[in-house]
Amino acid sequence: MTTEILLTNDDGIDAVGIRALADALSRDHDVTVVAPATNQSGVGGARSWWETTVDYTETDRGYAVEGTPADCVAVADVALGLDPDVVVSGCNHGPNIGAHILGQSGTVGAAMEASFLGTPAIAVSLYDRGNLPVPPTLDNGDFAVAGEVVADLLGRTDAGRLPFGADVLNVNVPAADDEAAADPTYRLTEPARGFDVIELRPGEEGPDDENVPEGWEFGERRGEMGMELRDRFWREFLRGDVPDDPGSDRRAAVEGEVSISPLSSSRAVAGDRAGDLVESARGAETGAD
């Protein structure tokens, strides 16, 4: 069955990843590309509001939007009147793994915006275990497995519902030249919660940089003023030393697996836990023990 797909991203309409997905998915589905005119990486779910005009232009590659990934989804819904069965956001040039990244990633932000507007969405990102966090250069062939994985997941949708009862699937896929990509293992995961930011100021000595690839030593780009904030995780990842459980998305990436994390757009706390909080607050108001 042909699926109506809205395809967007945060790397921009000219990025290799979105072109590769468009080529792969359009073989069996109807794909409309509505993507940022320029790179919008790291903007999360930001939207343009109030007096900001979001312009868009139809090009030979799709609709180029002068705005954020979330703007693209809104433009497709409101201005273009599209009614897709599913939104696919990606394929991102680099992984989106860990709970902390969910609010930072424009790839995930577009998928969440789609869910808020009532359309299920898949955010898909590519990782290369030999070049983290972001591979320096990629071509269409690197995204071959990503296209296959998304097509497979689309085949598992049922009447607009994603598998695993999710509003959004956050998917991270190995690059095609990874030996694990020849027969990729799917892993149902949760976003890893471990996170640690390291602060370095001018003149300070950084941590031991042994076994860290060139360019990832601390202090290399530190200037006269300011400081560096680095996520310690990438250093651990580069060493293959990630203390996460097998059920985490980061552990799946270390093992070269396809990580699939079902997400809820509501981000609500489970009802029983919220109920305990309400009862506790009520007791405090009345002075009850």
C-alpha positions, 0 to 999 in steps of 0.5 A, a space after each residue: 500500500 502506498 503511504 503519503 509521506 512528508 519528509 523533512 530534516 534539520 540539515 537543510 533541503 540540500 543535505 545528502 541524508 534527506 536526498 538519500 531518503 527521498 530517493 529510497 522512499 519514493 520508490 514505493 511511496 508518495 513523498 513530499 519534501 518540505 525542509 529548511 532552506 538552510 542548516 537548522 541543526 540543534 534548534 530542537 522544536 523551536 518555532 517562528 512565532 508572532 511577527 516572524 514571516 516564514 517564507 517558503 519556495 517550491 524548488 526541484 527538490 521540494 519546498 524550501 522553508 526559511 525556518 526551523 524543522 518544526 516550522 516546516 511541519 507547520 507549513 506543510 500542514 497549514 499553508 500547503 494543506 498536506 495530510 500525510 500518513 506519516 512524517 519522516 524527519 531525517 536522515 540526520 548527519 550524525 546520531 541523536 541518542 540519549 535523553 538529553 538530546 531529545 530537546 536539542 535535536 531539530 530532527 526529533 523536534 520536527 517529529 514531535 511537532 508532527 505528533 502534536 499536529 496529529 500525525 505519527 512521525 519517525 525521526 531517523 539519524 545515521 551514526 558512523 562508529 568510526 567517525 563520531 559524533 559527526 562523520 566529516 563527509 557522507 554520500 548517498 550510499 552511506 544512507 542505504 541502510 537508513 532508507 531500508 530501515 525506514 521503509 521496513 518500519 513504514 511497512 509495519 504501520 497500521 492505519 496511521 499507527 506506529 509500532 510499539 504504541 508510539 507517537 514518535 519513533 527515534 531511530 538511529 542507524 549505522 552507516 552502510 559501510 559499518 560491518 554491522 550494517 550488512 545484517 543489522 539487528 533491531 533493538 527496542 531501546 530507551 534514551 540513555 539518561 546518563 549525561 555529564 558536561 565538563 567545563 574547562 576554562 583558559 589555562 586549565 589542564 584537561 582530563 587525560 586525552 589518551 586514546 581520544 582521536 585527534 580533534 577531540 582533545 580538551 582545550 584544543 579550541 579554547 580561547 582567551 575568554 570563555 570556556 568549553 562545555 563538552 559531553 563526556 559521553 562522546 569520549 567514552 563512546 570513542 573508547 568503546 566505554 559506555 556504561 549503559 544497559 543493553 536497553 539504552 540507545 547508546 549501548 545499541 549504537 556501540 554494538 552497531 545495532 539499529 536503535 528504535 526508541 518509542 517516544 510519547 509526545 505528551 512527555 507526561 509522568 505516569 498517572 500513579 506517580 502524578 497521583 502520589 504527587 497530588 496527594 502529597 501536596 494535598 496533605 501538605 495543604 491540610 497539615 495531614 501527616 
